[in-house]
Amino acid sequence: MKIGVIGAGAVGTACIMAILGRGAAHEIVVLDSNEQRVRGVVTDMQYGTPLCPPVRLIAGTYPDLAGAELIIVSVGINEKAGGAMDRNDPAGRLRLLGTNARIIADIVPKIVTAAPDAAIMIITNPPEPLTELARRCAGHDRVFSSGTYIDTLRFRFYIARELKVHPDEVNAQVVGEHGNSRVLLWSSARVAGASVLDMIEPDKAKAFKAKVEEQVRNANITIIEGTGASQYGIGMACGRLVESITRDEHAVFPLGCHVPEYGTTLSVPTVLGRQGVVRILKPVMADEERAALERSAATLRAAFARLEV
């Protein structure tokens, strides 16, 4: 599978490394406005490719995307550069929307011209409204985002750590926004079929949930405070998504896609295939979770309505 990665910054390079490690593509075209950086990244990584399944790395331009089946967009400012590092700010990543929307509006038409049949995966924050914008700019529905997949992995990780089980044994979902209106679906969280909430002593449940939710909510800022960019976790998540697409697995991930029922793009469990999202699933939710998802959708609709691009 030939793919393109637009953005050779911290997140883009982490995604490329994960894709290489999984052998998820036979050709990767890397683009960035900083052509010197692209050449450096490709030159550096290509020396490790003899240790990977066969792959060709190209420092390219938009015409080099011709024939690509998937384009990953990871270009834009992050929370630190965009002034979204306040843990108490309800807007959170949505503060990055205006600046990153202008970037998306500029590059998506170029993607469509070069690779009209490619699916487009948005990694840039905030992914849900940017995916809604990219979908409109592209003029097709083969547009989705990494959405709340990384939030879901964090949710599972912290549940597992508290319960002292392997994270792979935890089945739990985060839906809505990859941001402050995200919804953690506690009612359906399971470990080997057992309800997570039933595994917690009743008098400790409130504190347990609050601790996990705080860790999930503050993960990005904590990472950026330490390293300057949240990159490795999302890179590994991206590698898994590309692997699933390449193999046409029809595996299920919580990704951002346009959901007509809510009138916007938000993250929900989706079946992912070679051409992108194949099917949208409706998770079982408690009444308060369903109401929270409605509020998250309203937040995303309002943010998109304010866009001026």
Buried (B, 14 or more C-beta within 10 A) or exposed (E): BBBBBBBBBBBBBBBBBBBBBBBBBEBBBBBBEEEEBBBEBBEEBBEEBEEEEEBEBBBBEBEBBBEBBBBBBBBBBBBBBBEBBEEEEEBBBBBBBBEBBBBBBEBBEBBBEBBEEBBBBBBBBBBBBBBBBBBBBBEEEBBBBBBBBBBBBBBBBBBBEBBEBEBEBBBBBBBBBBBBBBBBBBBBBBBEEEEBBEBBEEEEBEEBBEEBBEBBBEBBBEBBEEEEBBBBBBBBBBBBBBBBBBEEEEBBBBBBBBBEEBBBBBBBBBBBBBBBBEEBEEBEBEEEBBEBBEEBBBBBBEBBEEBEE
